[in-house]
Amino acid sequence: MAGHGAPELTLRAEGLQVAVIAAQWHTEVMDGLLDGALRGVAEAGADATVVRVPGAFELPVACARLAEKFDVLVALGVVIRGGTPHFDYVCAAATDGITEVAVRTGTPIGFGVLTCDTEQQALDRAGLPGSAEDKGLEAVQAAIATHLALEKVASVEPVETSNT
């Protein structure tokens, strides 16, 4: 199971502004991911804004537009392998684009894009009743934890060192 060894995070982030950007393909899976993400935001005491885009390919441009307006972003999507290379292109575009936005802007982005071989694999990760994992919740927790860690480091005064 992919969730084996994951950290247990209890986060307090009152007033943190979180944008949850969610694709619309695969409604049942997306509903589970979105529910998990919103539960994670509420448990942390943060505020959520949901933005829906058509699919995973559109997640990076939405993240790019929202990165300067929110403290944390969470990108949720589902791509299920089919019989053509389309899966590879969409997965690469979503992953590379979201990573580029996070690095360029310094805004933590929780990566909740499921890239699965089968619909059952996606359902098992969607946080639905009977699912083994809750990747929507995990994506929110990762993004908020990263934000809190970066905020903590930002308040530390640098220590001067000597090379002599």
Protein Blocks (a to p, Z undefined) as FASTA:
>chain_A
ZZgopacdddddehiacdddddfehkllmmmmmmmmmmmmmmnopacdddddfblmlmmm
mmmmmmmmpmbdcddddddddfbfklmmmmmmmmmmmmmmmmmnopacddfbdcdfbfkl
mmmmnopghiabdfklmmmmmmmmmmmmmmmmmmpccddddfZZ
